[in-house]
């Protein structure tokens, strides 16, 4: 029995035709561009002509639970795109009728093509509305006497005509096309390639390329490297254990994956034979396989890409999906085997030794192929994690310039990171993250990044939901665990943070950044012993030691122990320099200078900021320097730097919405214009709980509130000033050991005293002095506080 042709799987209406096999829409034979949600809406409406399809039904179909999208706006936009493609209008609809505040209804004709032998032969047709007879969609025309008589005869039926038409097509399709081996909910494991050529360039490289192409299709759920590593640990093996066929199959079974894909390459004279085989994990039976030859070494990647495409179809991916997301391996990554080999080694080095170990391999990959876009983008990510902001920006810009050379999934990765970390357009980055997640479900990476962006905006509730979704998709995502801990701490939810850490440890996961969160929990509880324990743990650990030293510097400053804070800052700077993190070192130096300016050591602050800028002049360092200068009496220079920031980063959400208002308000205070300072800070209120800089381990929550409080004090408006300082006490989890958290107690005392509430003022002063009971006595702001308290007495 021969298979039916693709022309037997088409639904027609008017001059339009939908091919159910290829998922294409045509008008008079011309292919139209209609994908994603608009196409899905069309299929839902065609299946139920004449029926109301509610907006809520469409929401559940198009955007499953926990998907982040402005539903109302996105649905309206999708329906409008559908109407544009069909040359339809909401006012005078031919196909899609709007039922206000309810949903939509298909009112056009629906026909199902049986074959192409003669026009109209073998059709089932649902006619468009007949205004005179009152017949509408939902009435079926059955062709018995040929196309002419068919158009004259109408019978009403008890079931929706469109449902019958679609059901017939689906029935034909199911009859001749058996259920695919894989569905989108199944996962698969990729084994190591068996390389008998003797050429080590193929080691790891072909597996990396195969995994990349499978992962770039939203149909396949490839078990992550972390998932493989943790399963190996459960088997009593090391995370770097080779994935032979037997080992890979056991991983497949233990991880409840369905299919294992194994590859091989061998020499045949001067040619190469590449084989791919997909096996059922439980039975070991082969369910699909491919074998091809490559004439030269340089053709191996291209041939493997073509072979992988055929295997994808055999495993159940639709032809339309393959066409949309297809990209031979030389397009997905690089045409250079040596460059791909270096890229593969970077992944191995990162798993074994961390981000810094991956950098040399990525640089080598780029040397071998300067147009290797994903290598540039991955290198940028490594630099972000290592707090090398300018290097990260440079690499991501190169990736962005090459984005037309990459697959759609890589393009999502590059564009979202570019908006997030280069232009600083967080709202735009969020849109790309959301589209990325919808296009390639399940996609934990997009949700992790979305959570980070929401956190930077101070939108912790949304960040938690996004991060939980990432963990639902991948319960072993250690980055998501660490991020979730930090979010819970920011929200004063220490019990949830501790529970998250216990769950992370129970899963045999550990991540250096999680120790920063453990330190933060200890800060919130005033547990000095645990803080010391985490600092000791970090000693000698490249890439994390400097962060914990910098954290301890802030803690010492929070309690007024400025000398100890300076020492830990010095150690953080030295540690970062030893690790080759030049920009991170200057960030810790700039943080120390900011602390000096807040404590009243203004000349020390200005000198420290100048020294840091001389060594490195990144966006973050310039931002902090401008704030330091504004607070320490150099308003002219601060104004110049703020204007420079506005000119160079006009799209940056936090520069424009948080930092520039704060800097310029501090300048107005220096000019003794507190009312203007308050006016400038109006827009910063919505961001003031976030404001993470490019260097993600440094944030300044509520800094606009602190400056606003100072302005209200200048205006002798004690009640409003007290409300601003109270924010630091209410949001103690987000403030943590940020030194302004201690100084806000002093601001609160001054606000109460200004209102004449001596009892509250006395208590607030005592609260501050208790925190600073071991403070260095020569700190200017402490001296002023003691003098004020003496007068109050």
Secondary structure, 3 states (H helix, E strand, C coil): CCCCCHHHCEEEECCEEEECCCCEEEECCEEECCCHHHHHHHHHHHHCCCCEEEHHHHHHHHCCCCCCCCHHHHHHHHHHHHHHHHCCCCCCCCCEEEECCCEEEECCCEEEECCCCCCCCCCEEECCCECCCCECCCEEEECCCCHHHHCCCCEECCCCHHHHHHHHHHHHHHHHCCCCCCCCCCEEEECCCEECCCCHHHCCHHHHHHHHHHHCCCCCEECCHHHHHHHHHHCCCCCCCCCCHHHHHHHHHHCCCCEEEEEEEEEECCEEEEEEEEEECCCCCEEEEEEEEECCHHHHHHHHHHHHHHHHHHCCCCHHHHHHHCCCHHHHCCCCHHHHHHHHHHHHHHHHHCHHHHHHHHHHHHHHCCCCHHHHHHHHHHHHHCCCHHHHHHHHHHHHHCHHHCCHHHHHHHHHHHHHHHHCCHHHHHHHHHHHHHHCCCCHHHHHHHHHHHHHCCCHHHHHHHHHHHHHHCCCCHHHHHHHHHHHHHCCCHHHHHHHHHHHHHCCCCCHHHHHHHHHHHHHHCCHHHHHHHHHHHCCCCCCHHHHHHHHHHHHHHCCCHHHHHHHHHHHHHHHHHCCCHHHHHHHHHHHHHHHHHHCCHHHHHHHHHHHHHHCCCHHHHHHHHHHHHHCCCHHHHHHHHHHHHHHCCCCHHHHHHHHHHHHHHHHHHCCCHHHHHHHCHHHHHCCCCCECCCCCCECCCHHHHHHHHHHHHCCCHHHHHHHHHHHHHCHHHHCCCCHHHHHHHHHHHHHHHCCCHHHHHHHHHHHHHHCCCCCCCCHHHHHHHHHHHHHC
